Amino acid sequence: MAQAFVNSKIQPGKVVVFIKPTCPYCRRTQELLSQLPFKQGLLEFVDITATGDTNEIQDYLQQLTGARTVPRVFIGKECIGGCNDLMNMHERGELLMRLKHIGALQ
């Protein structure tokens, strides 16, 4: 269930962030990404606590990415890490390049 759920969310050309609403790092990630001009439907925040399978989802994220912490940020099919990784990419100018490359921005 958790594997199918996670895999159904991760798609080429889309940014997906697995979050918990109470997590301050998740909120920072949401604030940063929400400021960018994404095309409709190409940015999704997935609240893993809403499924009832939170632990299973985090266990699968660990298998997939090497970490079970949230946020887990996927640009297309690739996990770029968590909040600090995203902030570092943004500061280096790499984030916007990657988002343009996958066609996610307006």
TATA-V58293 format. One record per backbone hydrogen bond with DSSP energy under -1.0 kcal/mol. CO is the residue of the C=O (numbers start at 1). NH is the residue of the N-H. E is the energy in kcal/mol with one decimal. If there is no record, write none. Layout:
CO;NH;E, CO;NH;E
This chain:
1;5;-2.5, 2;6;-2.7, 3;7;-2.7, 4;8;-1.9, 6;10;-1.6, 11;14;-1.4, 14;76;-2.8, 15;44;-2.6, 16;74;-3.0, 17;46;-3.1, 18;72;-1.4, 19;48;-2.5, 20;23;-1.8, 23;27;-1.9, 24;28;-2.2, 25;29;-2.1, 26;30;-2.6, 27;31;-2.6, 28;32;-2.3, 29;33;-2.5, 30;34;-2.5, 32;35;-1.0, 33;36;-1.4, 36;38;-2.1, 37;106;-3.3, 39;42;-2.1, 42;15;-2.8, 44;17;-2.6, 46;19;-3.0, 47;50;-1.2, 53;57;-2.9, 54;58;-2.5, 55;59;-2.5, 56;60;-2.3, 57;61;-2.7, 58;62;-2.0, 59;63;-1.9, 60;64;-2.6, 61;65;-3.1, 62;66;-2.3, 72;18;-2.2, 73;80;-2.7, 74;16;-2.0, 75;78;-1.7, 78;75;-2.8, 81;73;-3.1, 82;86;-2.3, 83;87;-2.7, 84;88;-2.5, 85;89;-2.3, 86;90;-2.4, 87;91;-2.6, 88;92;-1.8, 89;94;-1.7, 89;95;-1.3, 90;93;-1.2, 93;97;-1.0, 94;98;-2.5, 95;99;-2.6, 96;100;-2.5, 97;101;-2.5, 98;102;-1.8, 99;104;-2.4, 100;103;-1.1, 104;39;-3.1
